Amino acid sequence: MRRIGGGVRVGVTALVLIAASVLAAAPVGAVDEALWTLLKGGGQVVLIRHAATDMSQRDAVGAPLSDCARQRNLNDDGREDARLIGAVFRARGVPVGRVLSSGYCRCLETARLAFERVEEWLPLQQSLTNPEIQARRTAEIRALAGEPPAGGNLILVTHQFTIRVLTGIRIDEGEMLILTPRGGGFDVAGRVPVEELPDP
């Protein structure tokens, strides 16, 4: 287990630690099931990178975030993947509490298609050109992710850069990173690439 600055510990969750000797020899599907069991119990933080986008599009510098036509948006595969995420959560009885998202259209659309509701939260909006702003936003996300959420799992839909700065981990579009809050920090419990989502 390695430690990131700010007291964030990256490793397996206590659940996986307890079952480590069993899971080490088990097929990948058994490890995946342990992660879904953890999510079904609630109290986790789910970081989701927005679903697949049209890479021929670019974000226009200075354009208002309300103008989706001037941003990189989800493609048809991304929309399908976002719906699949929501369908799997519902089929597996995973409780969903607050759903927070970056203000970029691709993040908001991912959240709405998956969970049918979303609150825009500024700290999840990446700041590629201002390290001070990004540092403040990362600190706010870290503080929220470090405390167990009430009323199900907390969903945070954001960008690859934001997730990498927070955790040191790079994930693909549509991929989920599961965090277990520890009070002032969190463990990374596991990750779920969109192509490895189980059938709903």
C-alpha positions in Angstrom: 0.0 0.0 0.0 1.4 3.4 -0.9 0.6 6.8 0.6 -0.2 9.9 -1.4 0.3 13.4 0.1 -2.6 14.6 2.2 -3.0 11.3 4.0 -4.6 9.6 1.1 -3.7 5.9 1.1 -3.8 3.9 -2.1 -4.3 0.2 -1.7 -7.1 -2.4 -1.3 -10.0 -2.0 1.1 -10.3 -3.7 4.4 -12.8 -6.1 2.8 -10.3 -7.2 0.2 -7.5 -7.3 2.8 -9.5 -9.8 4.9 -10.1 -12.0 1.9 -6.7 -11.4 0.3 -5.5 -15.0 0.6 -8.7 -16.3 -1.0 -8.9 -13.6 -3.7 -5.3 -14.0 -4.7 -6.0 -17.5 -6.0 -9.5 -16.7 -7.2 -10.5 -15.7 -10.8 -10.8 -12.1 -11.6 -14.6 -12.3 -11.5 -14.4 -13.1 -7.7 -12.5 -9.9 -7.1 -15.0 -8.0 -9.2 -17.8 -9.5 -7.1 -16.1 -8.4 -3.9 -16.1 -4.8 -5.2 -19.7 -4.9 -6.2 -20.6 -6.3 -2.7 -18.7 -3.3 -1.2 -20.7 -0.9 -3.4 -24.0 -2.6 -2.5 -23.2 -1.9 1.2 -23.1 1.9 0.5 -20.7 4.4 2.0 -18.3 4.5 -0.9 -17.2 7.3 -3.3 -17.4 6.4 -7.0 -15.2 8.5 -9.2 -16.3 8.3 -12.8 -14.5 9.7 -15.8 -17.0 10.9 -18.3 -18.0 8.3 -20.9 -16.5 8.0 -24.4 -16.3 11.3 -26.4 -15.9 12.4 -30.0 -12.2 13.1 -30.2 -12.6 15.1 -33.4 -14.2 17.9 -31.2 -12.3 20.3 -29.0 -13.2 22.6 -26.1 -13.3 26.2 -27.3 -11.1 28.3 -25.0 -13.3 30.8 -23.1 -16.6 29.4 -24.3 -19.3 29.2 -21.6 -19.9 25.8 -20.2 -23.6 26.1 -21.1 -22.6 26.0 -24.8 -22.3 22.3 -25.5 -21.7 22.9 -29.2 -18.3 24.4 -28.4 -17.1 21.4 -26.3 -16.0 17.8 -26.8 -19.1 15.8 -26.2 -20.2 12.2 -25.7 -20.4 10.0 -28.8 -23.0 7.3 -29.3 -20.8 4.7 -27.6 -20.4 7.0 -24.6 -24.1 7.5 -24.3 -24.7 3.8 -24.4 -21.9 3.2 -21.8 -23.4 5.8 -19.5 -26.8 4.2 -19.6 -25.1 0.8 -19.0 -23.5 2.1 -15.8 -26.8 3.2 -14.4 -28.5 -0.1 -15.5 -25.8 -2.2 -13.7 -26.1 -0.1 -10.5 -29.9 -0.6 -10.5 -29.8 -4.3 -11.3 -27.3 -4.9 -8.5 -29.1 -2.8 -5.9 -26.2 -0.4 -5.5 -27.6 2.6 -3.5 -26.9 6.0 -5.1 -26.8 9.1 -2.9 -25.7 12.5 -4.2 -24.5 12.6 -7.8 -22.0 15.5 -8.4 -20.5 16.5 -11.7 -18.1 18.9 -13.4 -20.0 21.5 -15.4 -18.7 20.3 -18.7 -21.5 18.9 -20.9 -19.8 15.5 -21.4 -19.7 15.0 -17.6 -23.3 16.2 -17.0 -24.6 14.1 -19.8 -22.8 11.0 -18.4 -24.3 11.6 -15.0 -27.9 12.2 -16.3 -27.9 9.2 -18.6 -26.6 6.9 -15.8 -28.4 8.2 -12.7 -31.1 10.6 -14.1 -30.1 13.4 -11.8 -27.1 15.5 -11.1 -25.8 18.5 -9.2 -23.0 20.6 -10.8 -20.0 21.0 -8.4 -17.3 23.4 -9.4 -14.3 21.6 -7.7 -14.8 18.7 -10.2 -14.2 21.1 -13.1 -10.5 20.7 -14.1 -8.2 23.7 -14.3 -5.4 22.8 -16.6 -3.8 26.3 -16.8 -3.9 27.4 -13.1 -2.1 25.1 -10.6 -3.3 27.2 -7.6 -7.0 26.8 -8.6 -6.5 23.1 -9.3 -4.8 22.6 -6.0 -7.8 24.2 -4.1 -10.3 22.2 -6.1 -8.4 19.0 -5.4 -8.3 19.7 -1.7 -12.1 20.2 -1.7 -12.6 16.9 -3.5 -10.2 15.1 -1.2 -12.0 16.5 1.9 -15.4 15.3 0.6 -14.1 11.9 -0.5 -12.4 11.3 2.8 -15.7 11.3 4.8 -18.3 8.5 4.5 -21.3 9.7 2.6 -24.8 9.3 4.0 -27.7 7.8 2.0 -25.8 5.5 -0.3 -22.7 5.9 -2.4 -21.4 9.3 -3.5 -21.0 9.6 -7.2 -18.4 12.1 -8.6 -18.3 12.5 -12.4 -15.3 14.3 -13.7 -12.2 14.3 -15.9 -9.1 12.1 -16.3 -6.8 15.0 -15.2 -8.8 15.7 -12.0 -8.9 12.0 -11.1 -5.1 11.6 -11.7 -4.2 14.7 -9.6 -6.4 13.4 -6.8 -5.3 9.8 -6.8 -2.2 9.4 -9.0 -4.2 7.0 -11.1 -5.0 7.4 -14.8 -8.3 5.9 -15.9 -10.1 5.6 -19.3 -13.3 7.2 -20.4 -16.3 5.6 -18.7 -14.1 3.9 -16.1 -14.9 4.0 -12.4 -12.5 4.3 -9.5 -14.0 3.2 -6.1 -12.8 5.0 -3.0 -13.4 3.9 0.6 -13.5 7.0 2.9 -11.4 6.6 6.1 -12.1 9.9 7.8 -9.6 12.5 6.5 -8.4 10.2 3.7 -9.4 7.3 1.6 -8.3 3.9 0.2 -8.6 3.1 -3.4 -10.7 -0.1 -3.3 -10.6 -0.9 -7.0 -11.5 0.1 -10.5 -14.1 -1.0 -13.0 -13.4 -0.3 -16.7 -16.5 0.2 -18.7 -15.8 -2.8 -20.9 -15.7 -5.0 -17.8 -19.1 -4.0 -16.5 -21.3 -7.1 -15.8 -24.5 -7.6 -17.7 -27.4 -5.8 -15.9 
